Amino acid sequence: MFHRAPINLLMKPKLVVSHGKAEITMEVNDQFFHAAKALHGSIFFKMLDDAAFFAANSIETDVFVVTGSFEIKFLKPITGGILVAIGEMTKNLGSKIEARAKLYDDNGNLYAIGSGVFVKTKILLSSIESYENLYI
């Protein structure tokens, strides 16, 4: 599902999901820079939100979750390298799941952190054409 999304065909991130955790890696591409020649904040958001989202949805086997809210702290600009977003589920509140993520470079330098609430929908995962339950 993730790798087939049109935006990810452009960005080329790689996702690995396990129970309650997710990791996304992506090479920095200067096509995603703002005018000051650093990675645009929307890419920070996408990587952190996606990592937290998949960590949250990894514990929900029946329905799709959506981002209800997500907050980011930008720590420093990114101008190159390989990025790694690591997400983890922190609380299962029944109809909502809390998760957080951290964005690093491949040297372990921390660039941003994010956390959010993910809400369970009534959309069955099995009804999503590109969904494959590959994580257990």
C-alpha positions in Angstrom: 0.0 0.0 0.0 2.7 2.5 1.0 5.1 1.7 -1.8 2.4 1.9 -4.4 1.1 5.3 -3.4 1.7 7.9 -6.2 3.7 10.3 -3.9 6.0 7.5 -2.8 6.7 6.6 -6.4 8.1 10.1 -6.7 9.9 10.2 -3.3 11.1 6.5 -3.3 11.0 5.9 0.5 11.4 2.3 1.8 9.1 1.1 4.7 9.6 -1.7 7.2 6.8 -2.4 9.7 6.7 -4.7 12.7 4.2 -4.8 15.6 4.0 -1.3 17.0 6.9 0.0 15.1 7.8 1.3 11.6 10.9 2.6 9.9 11.1 4.6 6.7 14.3 5.4 4.9 14.7 7.9 2.0 17.6 9.6 0.2 17.4 13.4 0.4 16.6 14.8 -3.1 17.2 18.5 -3.8 14.0 18.5 -5.8 12.3 18.7 -2.4 14.3 21.7 -1.1 12.8 25.1 -0.3 14.4 28.4 -1.6 17.1 28.3 1.1 18.4 25.0 -0.2 17.3 22.7 2.6 14.6 20.0 2.8 11.1 21.5 2.9 9.1 21.0 6.1 6.4 19.0 4.3 8.9 16.2 3.8 9.8 16.2 7.5 6.0 16.0 8.2 5.4 13.2 5.7 8.2 11.0 7.0 7.3 11.5 10.6 3.6 11.1 10.1 4.0 8.0 7.9 6.3 6.3 10.4 4.0 7.0 13.3 0.9 6.1 11.2 2.3 2.7 10.2 3.4 2.0 13.8 -0.2 2.8 14.9 -1.9 0.9 12.1 0.4 -2.1 12.7 -1.5 -3.0 15.8 -4.9 -2.6 14.1 -5.5 -5.6 11.9 -9.1 -4.9 10.7 -9.6 -1.2 9.8 -7.6 1.7 8.4 -6.5 4.5 10.8 -6.2 8.2 9.8 -4.2 11.0 11.3 -6.4 12.9 13.8 -3.6 15.3 14.9 0.1 15.5 14.5 2.7 17.8 16.0 6.3 18.3 14.9 9.4 19.9 16.5 11.9 20.9 13.8 15.4 20.7 15.3 17.7 21.6 12.4 17.7 21.8 8.6 18.5 18.8 6.3 20.6 19.4 3.2 21.6 15.9 2.2 22.2 12.2 3.0 19.9 9.3 3.9 17.0 10.0 6.3 15.5 7.4 8.7 12.2 8.0 10.4 11.5 5.6 13.3 7.9 5.4 14.6 6.5 3.6 17.6 3.0 3.2 19.0 2.8 4.6 22.5 -0.8 4.1 23.6 -3.8 2.1 22.4 -6.9 4.0 23.5 -9.5 1.9 21.9 -10.8 4.0 19.0 -7.6 6.1 19.0 -3.9 5.2 18.9 -1.1 7.4 20.0 2.2 7.2 18.2 5.5 9.1 17.9 8.4 9.3 15.5 11.9 10.6 15.3 13.8 11.7 12.1 17.5 11.0 11.9 20.2 11.0 9.2 22.2 7.9 8.5 24.8 9.0 11.1 22.3 9.1 13.9 21.9 12.9 14.1 18.4 13.8 15.2 16.6 16.4 13.0 12.9 16.4 14.1 10.4 14.6 16.4 6.7 14.3 16.0 3.7 12.7 17.8 0.1 12.3 17.0 -3.2 10.7 17.5 -4.5 8.2 14.9 -8.2 7.5 14.7 -9.7 4.2 13.6 -12.1 4.4 10.7 -14.8 2.0 9.4 -12.7 1.4 6.2 -11.8 -2.3 6.2 -8.1 -2.8 5.4 -9.2 -5.7 3.2 -11.2 -3.3 1.0 -8.1 -1.3 0.1 -6.8 -2.6 -3.2 -3.1 -2.1 -2.6 -3.2 -3.4 1.0 -1.2 -6.5 1.8 -0.9 -7.7 5.4 2.8 -8.2 5.4 3.5 -7.5 9.1 2.6 -9.5 12.1 
